[in-house]
């Protein structure tokens, strides 16, 4: 079981991304975590003495792996096929890098993994994106973390560092239809980040899935 007291340690993969940067800021503002390691090629624009910066690509060997010897690992990695350039490059980030990092964390004694997946993730899906996400979920679930939390948000809203025209158009079209979209309604990155930190603090045992509607409900209870 993950610790439920103060002085916990955490690592965030994808700490400059839409969800990852917000998660990092929430952890640094929360007295329950004494140290937060940001791991990746780029570092978040955050000045905090509790933030440990570990630069390195997750698909290359490096010292980043030892930084995963923490209590809680937040994996917020993710790209698009358009940005990655090919299906193979997309899979390298959204599957290979995630599984490699999760494996390193488990080998180093991390008790809890919290990973951002996607609504509709299914290893048997005919949709490449959903299939890769489902295969990633199955791979990290098989690692045997005492606490494994899988978050499945729908379309993510929020300020991005890079332009994603397709997602912006979809968000504009879907936002006014939100009440009619049910579980497919877009969700803001702040809600996903808040839910992840809240669940991390509670550390429910076993393998747990959080679809978009449940994420929104958890985030709405109160600020972590």
C-alpha positions in Angstrom: 0.0 0.0 0.0 1.1 3.5 -0.7 1.8 5.8 2.3 -1.1 7.8 3.5 1.0 10.2 5.6 3.1 13.3 4.9 6.6 13.1 3.4 5.7 11.0 0.5 7.7 11.2 -2.7 6.4 11.3 -6.3 7.7 11.3 -9.9 5.9 12.8 -12.8 6.5 11.7 -16.4 5.3 14.2 -18.9 5.6 17.1 -16.5 5.5 19.7 -19.2 2.3 18.3 -20.8 -1.3 19.4 -20.5 -2.1 17.2 -17.5 1.4 16.6 -16.2 2.3 20.2 -15.5 -0.9 20.7 -13.5 -0.3 17.5 -11.5 3.3 18.7 -10.7 2.0 22.0 -9.4 -0.7 20.4 -7.3 1.8 17.9 -5.8 4.3 20.7 -4.9 1.5 22.6 -3.2 0.4 19.6 -1.2 2.0 19.1 2.2 1.7 15.3 1.8 4.4 15.2 -0.8 7.9 16.3 0.4 9.7 15.8 -3.0 8.5 15.6 -6.6 10.8 14.5 -9.5 10.0 15.8 -13.0 11.4 13.3 -15.5 11.7 14.0 -19.2 13.4 15.8 -22.1 12.0 19.1 -21.1 11.4 20.6 -17.6 8.3 22.5 -16.4 8.7 26.3 -15.8 8.4 25.8 -12.0 10.7 27.2 -9.3 10.3 25.1 -6.2 12.9 23.7 -3.8 10.9 20.4 -3.6 11.1 19.9 -7.4 13.9 17.6 -8.6 14.7 17.9 -12.3 15.7 14.7 -14.1 16.4 15.3 -17.8 16.5 12.3 -20.2 14.6 10.5 -22.9 12.6 7.6 -21.7 13.4 5.5 -24.7 17.2 5.8 -24.0 19.2 4.5 -21.2 19.9 7.0 -18.5 19.8 8.0 -14.8 16.1 8.8 -15.1 15.2 5.3 -14.0 16.6 5.6 -10.5 14.5 8.8 -10.0 11.5 6.4 -10.1 12.3 5.0 -6.7 9.5 6.9 -5.1 6.1 6.2 -3.5 3.8 7.5 -6.3 4.5 7.6 -10.0 2.3 9.8 -12.2 2.6 8.9 -15.9 1.1 11.7 -18.0 2.8 10.8 -21.2 0.9 11.2 -24.5 1.1 12.4 -28.0 -0.8 12.2 -31.3 -0.1 10.3 -34.5 0.1 13.7 -36.3 2.7 15.1 -33.9 4.6 11.8 -33.6 4.8 11.5 -37.4 3.8 7.8 -37.7 1.9 5.0 -35.9 5.2 3.5 -34.9 6.4 6.7 -33.4 3.1 7.2 -31.6 3.3 3.7 -30.1 6.9 4.4 -29.0 5.6 7.2 -26.7 2.1 6.1 -25.6 3.0 2.4 -25.1 6.7 1.7 -25.0 7.8 4.7 -23.0 5.0 4.3 -20.5 5.5 0.6 -20.0 9.3 1.0 -19.7 8.9 3.7 -17.1 6.3 1.7 -15.2 8.5 -1.4 -15.2 11.5 0.7 -13.9 9.3 2.1 -11.2 8.0 -1.3 -10.1 11.5 -2.7 -10.0 12.6 0.2 -7.7 9.8 -0.4 -5.2 7.2 2.2 -6.2 3.9 1.3 -4.5 1.5 3.3 -6.7 1.2 4.0 -10.4 -1.3 6.6 -11.7 -1.4 6.6 -15.5 -3.4 8.7 -18.0 -5.0 6.6 -20.7 -8.0 7.4 -22.8 -11.8 6.8 -22.9 -12.4 3.8 -25.1 -9.0 2.1 -24.5 -9.3 -1.5 -25.6 -6.6 -3.9 -26.7 -9.1 -5.5 -29.1 -10.2 -2.3 -30.7 -10.0 -1.8 -34.4 -9.1 1.8 -33.8 -5.3 2.0 -33.6 -5.2 4.8 -31.0 -7.7 2.9 -28.7 -5.9 -0.4 -29.2 -2.5 1.0 -28.3 -3.9 2.6 -25.1 -5.6 -0.7 -24.2 -2.4 -2.6 -24.7 -0.6 -0.1 -22.6 -3.1 -0.6 -19.8 -2.8 -4.4 -19.9 1.0 -4.2 -19.8 1.1 -1.9 -16.7 -1.6 -3.8 -15.0 0.5 -7.0 -15.3 3.4 -5.4 -13.4 1.6 -6.0 -10.1 1.7 -2.6 -8.5 -0.1 -2.7 -5.1 -2.0 0.3 -6.2 -2.6 0.9 -9.9 -4.9 3.8 -11.0 -5.9 4.1 -14.7 -7.5 7.3 -15.8 -9.6 7.3 -19.0 -10.5 11.0 -19.8 -12.4 12.0 -22.9 -11.3 14.9 -25.0 -9.0 17.0 -22.9 -9.5 20.8 -22.6 -6.9 23.3 -21.5 -4.0 25.4 -22.6 -1.5 23.4 -24.6 2.1 24.4 -25.4 1.6 23.1 -29.0 -1.2 23.6 -31.5 -3.6 20.7 -32.1 -6.0 22.1 -34.7 -8.1 19.0 -34.8 -8.6 18.9 -31.0 -9.4 22.6 -30.9 -12.1 22.3 -33.6 -13.5 19.2 -31.8 -13.5 21.0 -28.5 -15.3 24.0 -30.0 -18.0 21.8 -31.5 -18.4 19.6 -28.5 -18.4 22.1 -25.7 -22.0 23.4 -26.3 -23.2 19.8 -26.7 -21.6 18.7 -23.5 -24.8 17.8 -21.6 -25.9 15.7 -24.6 -22.7 13.8 -24.9 -22.8 11.8 -21.7 -19.6 10.0 -21.0 -18.0 11.5 -24.1 -18.3 15.1 -23.0 -14.9 16.9 -22.9 -13.1 17.3 -19.6 -10.7 20.0 -18.5 -7.2 19.0 -17.6 -7.5 20.6 -14.2 -10.2 18.1 -13.3 -8.1 15.2 -14.4 -5.0 16.5 -12.5 -7.1 17.1 -9.3 -8.7 13.7 -9.5 -5.2 12.1 -9.9 -3.8 13.8 -6.9 -6.9 13.0 -4.8 -6.8 9.4 -5.7 -3.0 9.2 -5.1 -3.6 10.5 -1.6 -6.2 7.8 -0.9 -4.2 5.1 -2.6 -7.0 2.5 -3.1 -5.5 -0.9 -3.5 -5.6 -3.1 -6.6 -6.3 -2.1 -10.2 -8.8 0.7 -10.6 -10.2 2.4 -13.6 -11.6 6.0 -13.7 -13.7 6.9 -16.8 -14.2 10.5 -17.6 -17.5 11.0 -15.7 -16.0 9.5 -12.6 -12.9 11.7 -12.9 -15.2 14.8 -13.1 -17.1 13.6 -10.0 -13.9 13.0 -8.0 -12.5 16.4 -8.9 -15.7 18.2 -8.1 -15.8 17.1 -4.4 -13.2 19.6 -3.4 -9.7 20.8 -4.3 -7.1 18.2 -3.3 
